[in-house]
Amino acid sequence: MERIIIERIGPINRVELALRRVNVFIGPQGSGKSTVAKLVSFCQWVEKDCVRRQSIHHLGGPYVHEQLIRYHNIEGYLSDKSCFDYEGEALHLHYENGEMRAEKKEGFYSKGISKNAYIPAERNIISVPGIFSTKMPFSYLTDFIDDWQRVRDKYRNGEKVELLDLHQSYRYDVGLGKDMVVSDGGEREFELSQVSSGLQSVVPLCVMIDYLTDWVYSHNEDRSSEERRLIREAALVRLLANQEGIEDVREKLELNPEGKEAFIRLSNAYEHLAEEDISNLNKEAIEELNKVKEREETLTRPGMSNLVIEEPELNLFPTTQVSLVYYLLKKINHGRDMMVITTHSPYILYALNNCMLAWLASQTDAELVTQISEIPEGSRVDPGNVAVWELREGEIYADSEIQDNRGLIRDNYFDRVMKGVMVEFRNLMNFV
């Protein structure tokens, strides 16, 4: 699993985290939840970008400013005392004194590509009329708007996405170029801009999650000729690294113009070879072509999804928040994907705790759990795959001890959340 240490960035003083399959950050406004989520998302993106290129040579100079500071709109968050350290399966990243260093790990030349997404709290921006023609500065919001236009087009052929248990679904009307919410049975439908704020938040979340956990694993993405060329080159780099033991192939080529030209010619030759009638090729050529194709596959089709979701509870009634947690846990592949959630809502934790309890109980009697519980089997989650942290004033709240030795959220945490409200209630009841 991945590990990250963050020090003196924005509201964060210091946090050290070992990430699991499901990670939840809860805490008041300004405690640093979003900062942690943005750093995790950035590091996961860097790892994916380097694996996709099979190179770390491009990480210098303005990379951190463009892809982290500007992209996540955190100007002023980093100082000369800021640092972070991230260790993934393929890369070890370290940022300090304004510079980021990357070190390839043993799995760099074998790790599959990931599908990464940062789903912001402001996701209902896509329902604002005219937003797709509005010029905005480069950021995670403009990237999300662009992603939305690309993703919704995947559902242009009448496919619908069910919206939790709300008896409504989403469809994209390609003729009108509009996002539509359809009532159960299809007798009524409305433009997304006309429905409630809760639905405006749920629609992009459910559609993006469906795309990231289902569509990308059952369909082939359309790729430009330039993307295919880059994948072919990366596959050749991976072949040279694995079979010939040649390290830093891409870096050496980028520093050597003649070598780069030769490498591009080799890439084009393989592309031409792939287009030939395979019956015309000799055995050795077929074997070489298959080796490259195998490596292309690992760099083309995602092996996992990394999902960072800000405030999934936005504008939702408590019971709908619970349904949303069940939905998210059912959609992700618990042996493949990673999910990071930031939240203010104890209902998110109540629902997550129920899913962990259901998993534990099902280890004893799965059939009985199915009879007495409405939690779908796919939503039950091993507590060992879940990490919950409470952030306060830029640090993990040391006294919270949210999870017990089984991984369940402690009763005393929920008691503490409700204590102030109940004390006030009892005091006022003395006068009624």
Protein Blocks (a to p, Z undefined) as FASTA:
>chain_A
ZZdddehiajbfbdcddddfbdcdeddehilmmmmmmmmmmmmmmmmmmmmnopaklmgm
jlmmmmmmmmnopghkacfkbccddddfkbccddeehiacddddfklmmpccdddddddf
klmmmmpghklmpccdddfklmmmmmmmmmmmmmmnopacdehjnopacdddfknopacd
ddehjlaccdfklmcfklmmmmmmmmmmmmmmmmmmmcccdddfklmmmmmmmmmmmmmm
mmnopghklmmmmmmmklmmmmmmmmmmmmmmmmpcfklpcfklmmmmmmmmmmmmmmmm
ccbdcdddehklgopafklmmmmmmmmmmmpcfklbccddddfbfklmmmmmmmmmmmmm
mmmommlmmmmpcbdfklpccfklpccdddeehiacfklompafkopacfklmmmmmmmm
mmmmmmmmmmZZ
